[in-house]
């Protein structure tokens, strides 16, 4: 039903056909006026619909539709959002990387000194054969890093161990790799890179000394990578992530509006503009977003290329690009210099996000956020000795107020085996689920007169991993004690037989 011809900011007027709700009384429409507002700003297009009476009274609440134009059609000249794509376009991904490398001053300024990982996988050329190389012997330059979900550890059959290291250096067939790693090799080649870092192959998995050495460099490995390839949609290493997407339907109605440019008869007619009542994109977390280890891999990457269930997303310091749907909303980067209270809050937010993600080994919780802690310390000018595993001496009184997010919150960290202990016992890494802090300004609980830190002593499990596992720890504070009573035996909603507790 033709309802309105409105002035558009593309190249002329658009003829709109508005889909009516079948539940409406069509006779009432004769007395109503449909006001259509068309807006395109910065590539973002919307249509606003308001049903009014002759007396300018609003009959129904206004509706806003978000517009998506097919790439290559006339409307796409002004509307940057396009429909979701089933097929993954690696040429577009390479264009994003090249544009960033050539034109993004901020991204290139942030490049660190060319420290390379101890080992990399050579994937140059088109051969199905490749090999692990030791970059200390052969400097290589640009490389990609892979962020992915391992899945069942027992299914990771293709690993580098002390027994297989020599064979990996001699060479192996790419087709023998798990599907997710095979796909990462394809992406690396499509991006024009010749080397990729994959933890399961580049770290000797049964050598504690090699693991600790590489753990201490984990942040730099991802920061220095030319790009981090995130296999976001794959829940395990054998799933892969380049296969055609089965696009999920959005929670809101999505439909097409036929339009024609009435001012230019030479242009094709009858094209469709996709409209939706909400943004379409990554409306559900991808598997990689549920794992604890991958958080620091994403946070510390200068350039991130995500292959999700519904979108391919490019994120760097200057731009966010998608191959279809709405752009991802990325929080601003940390800016904590000189502001301790803000820094405390930002760290707590990072911990809350981290503990909401699952981890397989309880003892991995501190190592899995160690690179974030090291980066955080460099931004606030803290020393390793200021890190009280999981917490910071700056703002410590308030940081000690961490709590379990909810009694019914899902378990994200398994319980320790019987007889095993973890230190420090006063840090959040002991919690089995997500943690949070009271919704108050840190300053309200940071009065040094209420709690003073007298001393702390931290003995690391491995001295070279300054933000990792702890062998033993102690914390001595001075504070006011309050005597309280509690009981586990409720009667008529009240606790009886109080036991003193201080």
N, C-alpha and C positions, 0 to 999 in steps of 0.2 A: 504494500500500500504506500503510495507516494504521500509523504507528509510534509516535506520541506525541501526547499532548495536553499542552501546556505553558502555564504561567501567562505571560501577556503583559502588557506595560506600556501597551498601548493603552487598551482599555476592558474587556477580558475575556480569555477563553481563545481561542487560535487552534487550529484543527484542521489539522494539517500532513500533507501527503502527500509523502513523501521519494522522489525518483527514485533507483532503484537502478542500480548499474553492471552491465550485462549480463554482464560477465566474471566476476562474483562467483559463488561456489558458493552457491546459495540454501539448500541444506540446512544449511550452516554457520550461517546466520542464526538458526535456531531456538535456538541456544545463546548467541546474542549479545544484548546490551542496547544500544539506541541512546539515548545521553544527548543531549538537545537543550537548548542554552542560548540563550535569547532576550534580546537586549539592545537597548534604544533609549536613546540619550543624545544630547541636543542635536540631534535630528532624524536622527541616524546610526543605522541599524538593521543588526544582524548576527544571523546564526544560526550557532551553533557545534555541530558534530556530532562525537560521539566514540563509536566502537563498542567496547564493553567486554564482557568475559566475566562469568560469574556471580561470579567472584572479584575483580572490580574491576581486572582487567588490561586494558590498552589493546590492542586487536587491530589497529586501523588508526590511522594518524596522524590527529589531529583535523583537521577541515575547517572553514573559515569562509566563509560566504556573505554577501555584501553585499546588502541589500534595497533595492528601488526600488518605490515605490507610485505608481500612476496618480493624477494630480491629481484631486481631487474624491471619491475613494473614502475609505472609513472609515480605512483604514490610513494615508492621507496626513496624518491629524491628528497623527500622531506621527513618521512617516518623511518627511523633507523631500526626500530623493532621489527623482527621478522618471525614467521611461525617456526616452531620447533622443527628440527631436521632429523630424519631417521638415519641418514648416512653421515658418517664422519668425514669431514673434508680436511685432510692433512696439508693441502696446499694453502688453505686459509691460515692454518696454524703456523706454517712457516712464514707467511707474510706478517703475522703479528710479531714473531720473534725478530724478523729483519727490521721492521719499522722501529721496534724498541731499541735495537742495537744501533740504528743509524740516527734516530731523531730524539730519543729520550735522554736529555741531559742528566736528569736526576738519577735515572737507573744506572747510567754509565759512571756517574760520579761515585755511586755507592759501591762500585766494584772493589773488592778487597785485593790485597797483594796475591799474586798468582801461586798460592799454596795449593798443591794438588793432593788428592787422596793417595794413600800408600799404594793402592792397586786400582786399576780400572779395567773395563772390558773393551777391547778394540772391536768395533763393528763397522769400520769403513768399507766401502765398496759394496758389492752385491753378493758376495760369496756366502754360502751357508756355513762355512767354517769360521770360527773366531777363536780368540784366546784371551786369557787373563794376562795383563801386563803389569809390571811393577814400575810405577811412574817415577820413582826415585832414580831408576836406571835410565828411563826414556821419558823426559819431559814431554807433555802432550798438549797443553793449552786448554782449549774449551772442551767441556764435557757436560753431559746431562746426568741428573740424579733421579732415581726412581723412588716414589713414595707409594706404598701399596699395603694391602692386608695379606699377611702370611696365610691365615686360615689355620687348619690343623697342622701343627708342627710336624707330626709324623708323616704328613703327605709331602713335605718339602724334601723330596728325594734327591734333588740336584743341588747339592751344597758343596762349599769348599771346606774341607777338613784337612787336618795335618797329613792324612793318608793320600788325599786327592789333590793337594796343592800343586805338586809337580806336574800332574797330568793337566790341570787347568792352565798352567803356564805354557804347556806344549800345544794346547788347542782342544777345541770341542765343537760339536755340531749345534748350531742354533736351534734346530728342530728338536733337540733333546731337552731343551729348556722348558719349564712350565709355561703355559699359554700366556699368562700375564707378562712374563719377562720377554717372551717372543714378541708380543705386541709392543712392548717398550723399545725393543731393538728397531722395529719398523718405524716407530715415531722418531727415534733418534736419527735414523738415516734420512727420513723425510724432512727433518729440520736442518739437514746439512751438517750434522755433527758426526764425529767418528768414534767417540768414546762415551761410555755410560757407566755410572756407579750403581751397583745393586748390592745391598748389604749381605744377602745370603751367599753371594759369590765372592765379594771383595773383602770379607772378613772371615778369617779362619774360625769356623763355628765351634770347634772343640779345643781352642787354644785360649785360655783365660788371659794370658799376657797380651795376645793380639787383640782380643775383644776389648780389654781395658784401654789399650793404646788408641784404638779407633773410636771408642766411646768418647774419649777426651777431645777428639777432633770432630765430633758429629756436627756441631753447629757450623763450623767452617766448611765442611763438605757440602752442605746444602746452600750456605751463603755464597760460596764461590762458584757453584754450578752455573753454567750459562742459562739453564732452565731446569726446573724440577718437573718431571712428568708424574702426574698423580693419576693412578689407576683407580679413580674414585668409585666407579660403579662395580668393581670386582670385589667380591667378598672373600676370595681366596686366590692363591697364586696360580691355580690351574684353570681359572674361569676366563681370563682374557678381558679386554675392554674395547676392542675395535669393531666388534660385530655390530650389525645394524640394530638400532634401538627399537624397542617396542614402546612407543610413546604412551605415557600414562595420560589419562584424562584429568583435567584440572577439576578442583573442587567446585568452581563456579561454571555457569553456562558459557559456552563458547560457540559463536556462530559467525556467519559471513554476511557482509553487506555488499551488494552489487553497486558499483558506482561507475559513472562515466564523466569525463571531462567535457563539459558542455561548451567550453570556449575554444576547443581545438578538435575539429572534426577529423584531423589527420591521425590523431592518436587512436589506438585500439579501444574499443568499447567493451563493456561487460566484464571488466576485471573485478576481482573480489578483494575486499579488505576484511581481514579477520578481526573480530571484536570479542573481547572477553570482559567479564565483570571484575576480574582480578588479574594480577600479573601472572604470567605463566613461566615456569622455569623450574628451579630446584626447590619444589615445595616440600620435599621430604629429604632428610639427610641421606647422603650416599654412605655405603658401608665404610669408606675410609674416614668419614667424619665421626664414627663411633669408636674408633681405636685410639688409645692414649698415645702410643708412639708416634703416630702420624701428625699430631698437633704441632709439635716443635718442627717437624720437617716442613710443614706448610708455613708456619709463622716466620721462619727464618729464611725462607727462599726469596731471593730478589725477584725472580720471575717464576710464576707457577702456571702450568698448563693442566687443567683438570678435565678428565674425560668422565663425565657423569652419566647417570641414567637418562637424563633428558637434554643435557646441554654439554657442549665443549666450552669451557670458560678460560680466558686468558686474564691473568692478574699480574700487574707489575706496579712499580711505584707511581706511575703516571697514568695508567689507564686500566679499564676493565672492558673486555670484549667478549661477546658470546656469538655462537654460530646460529642462534635462534632463540626466540622467547625474550624474556625480560632480563636486563642486566642484573647480575648478582650485586647485592649491597655489601660492600666490604667496609668494616670498621676502620677508622683512621689509624695510622701507625702510632705506636707508642711515642709520646713526647713528654718525658718525665724529668728532664734535666732541671735540677734546682728546686723541685717541688716534692718534698718527702711525703706529704699527705696524699697527694695525687698518685705518687709512685706506689704507696702502700695499697691504695684502692685498686690500681691497675694489676698489681701482683695477685691480689685476692680474686679479681675477676678471672685472671688466667688460671689460677688454681681451681676455681669453681668449674670452669669449662673443662679443665683437664681431668678432674676426678669424676666428672659425669661420663667419661669415656671408659671403655672396658680395657682391661689389661690381663694378660694370661698369668704372669708370675707376680706374686705380691712383692717380691724383692726387686722388681723392675720399676717400681713407681718413682723413686727418686732419680734413677738413671734416665728414665723416659722424659723427664722435664729438666734435666741437667743443662742442656744446651740453651734452653730458654732462660734459666737462672743465670748462666754465664753472660748471655746477651743483656739481660736486665741489669746485671751488676755494672757492665761497661757503660750503660746509659745513665745510671744514677751515681756513678763514681764510687761504687762500693768495692770493697776488697773481698776475696774469698773467705777471710776470717769473719766477715760480717754475716755470712750465710749460716744460719742455724737450721740445718737441712729441712727444706720446705718453707722456712720462715726467714725473716731478716731482722737483724738487730735494730735497724731503723723502723720505728713504729711497732716494736715487739709487743708492748702491752696489749694493744688492740689485736695484733695478729694471733695472740694466744687464745682469743675468743672464738676460734673456729668451732663449728658444730656440724653434726650430721644433718644433711639437707632435709631428710624426712625419714620417719620410721618405716614408711612403706616404699621408700625409694629403691629402685632395683640395685642389686649388688653389681658393682663394676670391678671389684677387686676380690679375689678369693681369700679365704682365711689362711693363716699360716699353718703349716703342718705342726702336729703336736710336738712340743719340746723345742720348737724353733722360736727365736726372739728377733725383734727388729729394734733398731735405735735410730733416732731418739723416740721415746715413748710419748713425748708431749707434742709431737708434730702430727699434722693431718694425714700423713702417708699411712698411718695405722688404720684409718677408717676404711670400711669395706664398701662404702658407697660414696656418692657425691657429698661435698662439704660446702658450707657457705659461712658468711659472717653476718652479725646483726646489721640490720639496715639503718645504721647510724653513721654519722661522720666520724672518721677515725679520731678526730681531735677530742671527741667527747670521752674517749677511753684511753687517751694517751698522756694523761697528766703524770709526769714522773714522780709526783708525790704519792700517787696511789700504788705504783709498782716500780721498783727499781731493779734493774738487772745488775747483780753483783759480779757474776762471773759465768763463763760457760767454757766447756772443754769438749772439743770434737776430735775424735780419732777416726780418720778415714780408713775404709777398707783397702783402698788403693790410693796412695799419695798423689799419683799423677792425674787421678780423676777427682778434681777439687770440688765438684758439685754432685758427686755420685753417692754410692752406698757408704754407710757409716758402721764402723766396728763397735764403737761405744761412745756415749755422749752424756753430758751432765749440764744442768742449768740451775744456777742458784739465783733466787730473787728475794727481794724484801718487800713485803706487802702487809696490809691489814687483813687479819683473819676474822671471819664471821662464823659463829656457831649456828648450825642449822640442824633440823631433825627430819628424818625420813623413815618410811617403813614400806615394806613390800606387801603388807596385809591390809587392803582396803576394806572397810566395813561401812556400808551405807554411804559410799562415796567419799568417806574420810579415811585418812591414814591413822591407825592407832598404834599402840605400843611403840612410841617413838624411840629411835636409837640416835644417840648423839653422833653427829658427823661434822668434822671440821676440815 
